[in-house]
Amino acid sequence: MTETIEPTTGSETTATSSTELVKTAKDGALASPQGRTSIADAVVSKIAGLATREVSGVHDLGGNTARAVGALRERIPGSRANMSQGVNVEVGERQAAIDVDLIAEYGVSIADLAGGVRRNVIGSVERMTGLEVTEVNITVLDVHVDGDELTEPTEPRVE
């Protein structure tokens, strides 16, 4: 698709329209003359949690307490898993800062894992919300090794 641009006599009009285009592209759809769009912290947290789980090498999110509560929650009929577990966010009008606590799979390069998580979280949050992600801080709390989970006994211990 080609676009023909007609020459203008005043550079002021061109500069104004160029500035408006840049401003619109920078602000996205969150602020317009028709109103403002606010995005809740929980929305950004859920997007970041899902984006983190998509990265190969991430075993789980959150610390021991958060995962224990999540395991109990999953046992309740009709309940849903908490997709924002292990994710904390600060959301402003145009920017977001994200902290992720995760458990890495054994054998995965933690530096590469952190880079992949950071790229995926930034890309997903910016694409879906229009917010600029200023930072993604990642804390690796543990390394998961197969057989490391607490398993329930198959037979009752008492009769």
Secondary structure, 3 states (H helix, E strand, C coil): CCCCCCCCCCHHHHHHHHHHHHHHHHHCCCEECCEECCCCHHHHHHHHHHHHHCCCCEEEECCHHHHHHHHHHHHCCCCCCCCCCCEEEEECCCEEEEEEEEEEECCCCHHHHHHHHHHHHHHHHHHHHCCEEEEEEEEEEEEECCCCCCCCCCCCCCC
